[in-house]
Amino acid sequence: MKSGSPRGKAVDWDGLYDRLARAAGATRETAAPSRARTERILAERAKALATPLGDKDQPRRMLQVLTFTLEGERFGLETRNVRAVGGRPDITLVPSSPNYLVGVTSFRGEILAVFDVRVLLAGARQDLAERSRVIFLGKDRIEFGILADSVEEILEIPADEVTPRPWQGDGATSGGVTPTAISVLDADALIADQRLIIDHTGSTEAGVRGEA
């Protein structure tokens, strides 16, 4: 009996494996892996090795956000920057002030500026309504307040679900938007915005306030 295969004729390895597998009562996959299956296994192993360790088990970073409304649109601010929430304030107007400065108010013994951030977001200034609320922001202390039509609730939002986007408007601060259409404002950027800093006298020379 001649061994091997006829000269010039390729060996049908897949067919040979099938015949061996059937003789052993097994499938070709378990009897001997084909080249395609071997390559697939190697590719899957390479993909698994390329995945950084711990990524699948790493907990998602959550943002605790206070939500509020402006002209029917929902906004959010991280609670770590929210120092207090107050009702409709008694506002004292500041002459020759920029249109985003509503005025100053007394809160907990301090004279604080109150701003309308919708103007910074390329919106229009609105009159102070009876239902208006003020959200007071700051890091170590209250630094100023911003108007809100209403204050809603505190939510836990996955940080990776907030899609960064630049706000439109002159010098508007940056933020992001969630899949549920909550526009999360960057409170750190608001607090650091030089336009939202006035001295204790309420001076707004050139529309910019300086630290006292």
HELIX and SHEET records of a PDB file:
HELIX    1   1 TRP A   13  ALA A   24  1                                  12    
HELIX    2   2 ARG A   28  ALA A   31  1                                   4    
HELIX    3   3 ARG A   35  ALA A   50  1                                  16    
HELIX    4   4 THR A   79  ASN A   81  5                                   3    
HELIX    5   5 VAL A  117  LEU A  120  1                                   4    
HELIX    6   6 ALA A  159  GLU A  161  5                                   3    
HELIX    7   7 ALA A  187  ALA A  192  1                                   6    
HELIX    8   8 GLN A  194  LEU A  196  5                                   3    
HELIX    9   9 GLU A  205  GLY A  207  5                                   3    
SHEET    1   A 6 SER A 150  PRO A 158  0                                        
SHEET    2   A 6 MET A  62  LEU A  70 -1                                        
SHEET    3   A 6 GLU A  73  GLU A  78 -1                                        
SHEET    4   A 6 SER A 183  LEU A 185  1                                        
SHEET    5   A 6 GLY A 175  VAL A 177 -1                                        
SHEET    6   A 6 THR A 163  ARG A 165 -1                                        
SHEET    1   B 5 VAL A  82  GLY A  86  0                                        
SHEET    2   B 5 ARG A 133  LEU A 137 -1                                        
SHEET    3   B 5 PHE A 144  ALA A 148 -1                                        
SHEET    4   B 5 GLU A 110  PHE A 115  1                                        
SHEET    5   B 5 LEU A 101  PHE A 107 -1                                        
END                                                                             
